[in-house]
Amino acid sequence: MKLNKTLAIGAIALATSSYATAALNIYVVASNGDRSATQKGIETLLAANGGWHFQGNKGTATNGSDANALNSNYGAWNGTYSGTNVVIRTSYIGAAGAVRSLAGLQPERYVVADGSGTNSTVDIYAATNATLNGNVTNGYTTNTPNIAFSTVFQATTPYNGTYQGITFDALGEIQVGVSPIVFLASQGSPVTNITSQLAQNLYGSGYLSAFQFTGNQADTNTIIYPLGRNSDAGQRYSVLAEIGYGNATAVNQWTNTITGATTNAGDKIVHGGTVTSLALWPRETVSGLDSGSAGNSGYTTGALLASALTISSISPSAIKNTFGGAIPGATAAYFVGYITTGDYTTTVATNSSATLLSYNGVPYTSNNLVNGAYTAWVYNRILERTDARNSSTNTLGNPKVASFKDDLTTTITTTTGNANGGIFVGDLNVGRTADGGVVTPN
């Protein structure tokens, strides 16, 4: 009896091992602006094939409860597609990073988890090692992507032709949706509108008096600081192009120390707190690109930037100029930054009274966007290499991966492209041919 029990346990272990070994691994790299529609699209395909489980940096999720999946910047899905067990690892590193990774077949970090467990995973870009020891809350693995999404045209990025000694393939780009971008001011700010010119001045100089936004003499000693993204982010490129600043021009963006922030038990979203110190973002190298100077980098994800915009206050003792000195007469300060409506909905709207700003005097509404009055938006695109379906260097050469990519394209375009404030690309009455370019009627 004992022998039979041992054999049975061995058989179960072997079956479980075979099941895991047989799993088809698919690696997705994308921008934060694509996150909600893409995650919802993957969920839809897996649910149609019998269910799914997800592990990500915001927690775990399963059928009927997808909030943690939609909010996670890194994670793994486990389910079945077309009769095959699949593990789909997603890494929402940024639009430019996604272009670099797919066009140059550059490896990116992914979670170690296979999506079947119950633990949250770490922020893989905060992890310092690649420990693959079964502890899914630590470390990361690396792989080149099979599927990539981007919210910027490849031409907007530096990853064309040969750059930094790497040859980048010319990618095919299919528009699958639209991500609105909104400007916000942290709670209590007197600012209600930002213009292209003010945005140029703000990101160029590193701070402005709130008087320049409001025209109210009482706001003269109130300081406005800009927050933004790093060079992997399509939102950075598109916003700098949109405001006419130039996406290759250095900016002055800030980082901060926050005390007293709250972390939600369910969705792990961090919000609120008081800023006790400020500094220009440190010079750093992101995906091989040196930011070149302090201030010219920023947050790795839109979710992190959104959390920073929910702060309750900035301590007057933290106020400083870009050289680290005092700003004479300054008594209060606030942040201004840009995020997608998806990050606004999930992180800001329910956790903060941050102010949603009008842009060039036009408030954000989906109607204003689709008809051309509100111009801060980007296309969501699924990308494909020219060699994708017939090359051993990219596993779209696997027919099932190629089929999944095609089904995901259709699902986002027709079904999930409006997730968390996104807009179906077919609903646009206008269009543009470049990031930040002229918006014209279709």
C-alpha positions in Angstrom: 0.0 0.0 0.0 2.8 2.3 0.9 4.6 1.5 -2.4 1.5 2.2 -4.4 1.1 5.5 -2.6 4.7 6.4 -3.4 4.2 5.4 -7.1 1.0 7.5 -7.2 2.8 10.6 -5.8 5.6 10.0 -8.3 3.1 9.8 -11.2 1.5 13.0 -10.1 4.9 14.8 -9.9 5.8 13.5 -13.3 2.5 14.6 -14.8 2.9 18.1 -13.2 6.5 18.3 -14.4 5.5 17.3 -18.0 2.7 19.8 -17.9 5.0 22.6 -16.9 7.7 21.5 -19.5 5.1 21.4 -22.2 4.0 24.9 -21.6 4.5 27.3 -24.5 6.3 30.4 -23.3 5.4 33.7 -24.9 7.2 37.0 -23.9 5.5 40.3 -24.4 7.2 43.7 -24.0 5.1 46.9 -24.2 4.4 50.4 -23.1 2.4 51.4 -20.1 -0.1 53.0 -22.4 -0.8 49.6 -23.9 -1.1 47.9 -20.5 -4.8 47.8 -19.8 -6.0 46.9 -23.4 -3.2 44.3 -23.8 -3.7 42.7 -20.3 -7.5 42.6 -21.0 -6.9 41.1 -24.4 -4.8 38.3 -23.0 -7.4 37.7 -20.3 -10.1 37.5 -23.0 -8.3 35.0 -25.1 -7.3 32.7 -22.1 -10.8 32.9 -20.7 -12.3 31.8 -24.0 -10.0 28.7 -23.7 -11.0 27.6 -20.2 -9.7 30.1 -17.7 -6.5 31.7 -16.4 -4.4 32.7 -13.4 -2.0 35.7 -13.1 0.8 36.7 -10.8 2.2 40.3 -11.0 3.8 43.0 -9.0 0.4 44.2 -7.9 -0.7 40.8 -6.7 -2.5 37.7 -8.1 -5.7 37.5 -10.1 -7.9 34.9 -11.6 -11.2 34.5 -13.5 -13.7 37.1 -12.5 -11.3 39.4 -10.6 -8.7 41.0 -12.9 -7.9 44.3 -11.2 -4.4 43.2 -10.1 -3.7 41.9 -13.6 -4.7 45.2 -15.2 -2.6 47.2 -12.8 0.6 45.2 -12.9 3.6 46.4 -14.8 5.2 43.0 -14.7 3.7 39.6 -14.4 2.9 36.2 -15.9 -0.3 34.6 -17.1 -1.0 30.9 -17.0 -3.7 29.3 -19.0 -4.6 27.5 -22.2 -4.7 28.7 -25.8 -5.7 26.6 -28.7 -5.3 23.3 -26.7 -1.8 24.2 -25.4 -0.8 25.3 -21.9 0.8 28.7 -22.2 2.8 31.0 -19.9 2.7 34.5 -21.1 5.1 36.9 -19.4 4.5 40.6 -19.8 6.9 43.5 -19.1 5.5 47.0 -19.6 8.8 48.8 -19.7 7.9 51.6 -22.0 7.2 52.2 -25.7 10.7 53.2 -26.8 12.1 50.2 -24.8 9.7 47.9 -26.6 10.8 49.2 -30.0 14.5 48.7 -29.0 13.9 45.2 -27.7 12.0 43.9 -30.7 13.8 45.7 -33.5 17.2 44.9 -32.1 16.3 41.5 -30.5 17.6 42.8 -27.2 16.7 40.7 -24.1 14.4 42.2 -21.4 13.7 41.3 -17.8 10.6 39.2 -17.0 9.3 37.8 -13.8 10.5 34.3 -12.7 6.9 33.3 -11.8 4.9 31.1 -14.2 1.6 32.7 -13.3 0.2 29.7 -11.3 1.2 30.7 -7.8 -0.3 32.9 -5.1 2.5 35.3 -4.3 3.1 38.8 -5.7 6.2 39.3 -7.7 8.7 42.1 -7.3 9.4 45.1 -9.6 11.9 43.3 -11.8 13.8 46.5 -12.5 14.3 47.0 -8.8 15.6 43.5 -8.5 19.3 43.1 -8.3 19.8 39.4 -9.2 18.5 36.6 -11.4 17.8 34.0 -8.7 15.8 31.2 -10.3 15.4 29.2 -7.2 11.6 28.7 -7.1 11.0 31.8 -4.9 8.8 33.8 -7.3 9.0 36.9 -5.2 12.7 37.4 -6.0 14.9 37.9 -9.1 14.0 37.9 -12.8 14.7 36.1 -15.9 15.6 37.5 -19.3 14.4 36.8 -22.9 13.9 38.5 -26.2 10.3 39.3 -26.9 7.9 37.4 -29.2 5.4 40.2 -29.2 5.8 44.0 -28.7 3.5 47.0 -28.4 4.4 50.7 -28.5 2.7 54.0 -28.2 5.2 55.8 -30.4 6.2 55.5 -34.0 9.5 53.8 -34.4 10.7 56.9 -36.2 10.3 58.9 -33.0 12.8 56.7 -31.2 16.6 56.5 -31.9 16.3 52.8 -32.6 16.4 52.9 -36.4 19.1 51.5 -38.7 22.4 51.1 -36.8 22.5 52.8 -33.4 25.0 52.2 -30.6 26.5 49.4 -32.6 23.2 47.5 -32.9 21.3 47.1 -36.1 17.6 47.6 -35.7 15.0 46.1 -38.0 12.4 48.3 -39.6 9.2 47.2 -37.8 5.7 46.8 -39.1 3.3 48.8 -37.0 -0.5 48.1 -36.7 -2.6 50.6 -34.9 -4.9 48.8 -32.4 -6.1 51.5 -30.2 -5.7 55.0 -28.7 -4.3 56.1 -25.3 -5.3 59.6 -24.1 -2.6 61.4 -22.1 -3.7 63.7 -19.3 -1.8 66.3 -17.4 -2.3 66.5 -13.6 -1.4 68.7 -10.7 -0.9 67.3 -7.2 -3.8 67.9 -4.8 -4.3 71.4 -3.6 -2.5 73.1 -6.5 -4.0 76.3 -7.9 -3.2 75.2 -11.4 -6.1 74.1 -13.6 -4.7 74.5 -17.2 -1.4 73.9 -18.9 -0.5 75.3 -22.4 2.1 74.0 -24.8 4.3 77.0 -24.0 4.0 76.6 -20.2 4.9 72.9 -20.5 8.0 73.8 -22.6 9.0 76.3 -19.9 8.3 74.0 -17.0 10.2 71.0 -18.4 13.0 73.1 -19.7 13.7 75.2 -16.5 12.8 72.6 -13.9 10.3 74.8 -12.0 8.0 77.8 -12.5 5.9 80.1 -10.3 2.2 79.1 -10.2 1.6 82.8 -11.1 2.7 82.0 -14.6 -0.2 79.4 -14.8 -2.9 81.4 -13.0 -2.1 85.1 -13.4 -3.0 85.4 -9.7 -0.6 87.5 -7.7 -1.3 85.4 -4.6 0.3 82.4 -6.4 3.7 84.1 -7.0 5.5 82.3 -4.1 4.0 78.9 -5.0 6.3 76.6 -7.0 5.4 74.1 -9.6 7.8 71.2 -10.3 7.6 68.8 -13.3 7.6 65.0 -13.0 8.1 62.7 -16.0 9.3 59.4 -17.4 12.7 58.0 -18.5 13.9 57.4 -22.1 12.2 54.0 -22.4 8.8 55.7 -22.2 6.7 56.5 -25.2 4.8 58.9 -23.1 7.9 61.0 -22.6 8.7 61.1 -26.3 5.1 61.8 -27.3 4.5 64.5 -24.7 7.7 66.3 -25.5 6.8 66.2 -29.2 3.2 67.3 -28.4 4.2 70.4 -26.5 6.8 71.3 -29.2 9.8 70.9 -26.9 11.6 68.3 -29.0 11.9 64.7 -27.7 15.7 64.8 -28.0 16.1 67.9 -25.8 17.2 67.5 -22.2 14.6 68.2 -19.5 14.8 68.9 -15.8 12.5 66.4 -13.9 12.5 65.6 -10.2 12.6 62.7 -7.8 11.6 62.9 -4.2 11.5 61.3 -0.8 7.9 60.6 0.5 6.9 59.8 4.1 3.5 58.7 5.3 2.2 57.2 2.0 -0.5 54.6 2.1 -0.3 51.2 0.4 -3.7 49.7 -0.4 -4.1 46.1 0.8 -5.9 44.8 -2.3 -4.3 46.4 -5.3 -1.0 47.4 -3.7 -1.3 51.0 -5.0 0.8 53.5 -3.1 -0.7 57.0 -2.7 -0.6 60.1 -0.6 2.2 61.1 1.8 4.3 64.2 2.2 7.5 65.0 0.2 10.3 65.7 2.6 13.1 66.2 0.1 13.5 66.9 -3.6 16.3 66.4 -6.1 16.8 66.4 -9.8 16.5 62.9 -11.2 20.0 61.4 -11.1 21.9 60.8 -14.3 21.4 57.2 -15.3 21.7 54.8 -18.3 18.4 53.3 -19.5 18.5 50.5 -22.1 22.0 51.6 -23.0 21.1 55.3 -23.4 22.9 57.7 -21.1 20.6 60.5 -19.8 23.6 62.8 -19.9 22.7 65.0 -17.0 20.8 65.2 -13.8 17.1 65.9 -14.4 17.0 64.2 -17.8 15.5 60.9 -16.6 12.5 59.9 -14.7 10.0 57.2 -13.6 10.3 53.7 -15.1 6.5 53.2 -15.3 3.4 55.4 -15.6 2.0 53.7 -12.4 5.0 55.0 -10.4 4.6 58.5 -11.8 0.8 58.4 -11.1 1.5 57.4 -7.4 3.9 60.4 -7.1 1.1 62.7 -8.4 -1.1 61.6 -5.5 1.1 63.2 -2.8 -0.8 65.2 -0.2 1.8 68.0 0.2 5.4 69.1 -0.3 7.2 70.3 2.9 8.3 73.9 2.5 11.8 72.8 3.7 12.1 70.6 0.6 11.7 73.5 -1.9 14.8 74.2 -3.8 16.1 75.4 -7.2 17.8 73.2 -9.8 21.2 74.0 -8.2 20.0 72.9 -4.7 19.7 76.4 -3.3 16.7 78.1 -1.8 14.0 79.8 -3.9 13.6 83.3 -2.3 10.1 83.8 -0.9 8.8 80.3 -1.8 6.2 79.1 0.6 4.4 76.1 -1.1 5.0 73.7 -4.0 3.1 71.2 -6.1 3.9 68.7 -8.9 2.7 68.6 -12.5 3.0 65.5 -14.6 1.5 63.4 -17.4 0.0 59.9 -17.4 -2.4 57.9 -19.4 -6.1 57.8 -18.5 -5.6 54.2 -17.5 -3.1 55.1 -14.8 -5.3 58.1 -13.9 -8.3 55.8 -13.4 -6.6 53.0 -11.5 -4.2 55.0 -9.3 -5.2 58.7 -9.0 -9.0 59.1 -9.4 -9.9 56.8 -6.5 -7.0 57.6 -4.2 -6.4 61.4 -4.5 -7.9 64.8 -5.2 -5.2 65.6 -7.7 -6.4 68.1 -10.3 -7.0 66.9 -13.9 -5.7 69.8 -16.0 -7.1 71.2 -19.2 -4.6 71.2 -22.1 -4.4 74.5 -24.1 -7.7 75.4 -22.6 -9.5 72.2 -23.6 -10.6 69.7 -20.9 -10.0 66.0 -21.6 -13.1 64.1 -22.7 -13.3 61.2 -25.1 -15.5 63.3 -27.3 -13.0 66.2 -27.4 -10.3 63.7 -28.3 -12.0 61.7 -31.1 -13.1 65.0 -32.8 -9.7 66.7 -32.6 -10.1 69.4 -30.0 -7.9 67.6 -27.4 -4.6 66.6 -29.0 -2.6 64.9 -26.2 -2.9 61.3 -27.3 -1.0 58.4 -28.8 -1.8 55.4 -31.0 -1.4 52.0 -29.4 0.5 49.8 -31.9 1.4 46.1 -32.1 4.8 45.7 -33.8 6.3 43.0 -35.9 9.7 42.3 -37.4 10.0 41.7 -41.1 11.6 38.3 -40.3 9.1 37.4 -37.6 7.2 34.5 -39.1 10.1 32.7 -40.8 13.1 33.2 -38.7 14.6 31.0 -35.9 15.6 34.2 -34.1 12.0 35.1 -33.3 9.5 32.5 -32.1 6.7 34.0 -34.1 8.2 31.3 -36.3 6.1 29.0 -34.1 2.7 28.9 -35.8 0.8 28.9 -32.5 2.7 32.0 -31.2 1.9 33.7 -34.5 -1.7 32.7 -34.2 -1.9 34.1 -30.7 -0.4 37.4 -31.8 -2.9 37.7 -34.6 -5.8 36.9 -32.3 -4.6 39.3 -29.7 -4.4 42.0 -32.4 -8.0 41.4 -33.4 -9.2 41.2 -29.8 -7.6 44.6 -28.8 -8.8 46.3 -31.9 -12.4 45.1 -31.6 -13.0 44.2 -28.0 -10.6 45.5 -25.3 -9.1 48.6 -26.8 -11.3 50.8 -24.6 -10.2 49.2 -21.3 -9.5 51.7 -18.5 -10.2 54.8 -20.5 -8.7 53.7 -23.8 -10.4 54.5 -27.1 -11.1 52.2 -30.0 -8.9 53.2 -33.0 -12.0 52.9 -35.2 -13.8 55.6 -33.2 -11.3 58.3 -34.1 -12.6 61.0 -36.5 -9.1 62.4 -36.8 -5.6 61.1 -37.3 -1.9 62.0 -37.2 1.2 60.7 -39.0 3.8 61.5 -36.3 3.9 61.7 -32.6 2.8 65.2 -31.6 2.1 65.9 -35.2 -0.8 67.8 -36.8 -4.2 66.3 -36.0 -6.3 66.2 -39.2 -9.8 65.0 -40.0 -10.0 61.4 -41.3 
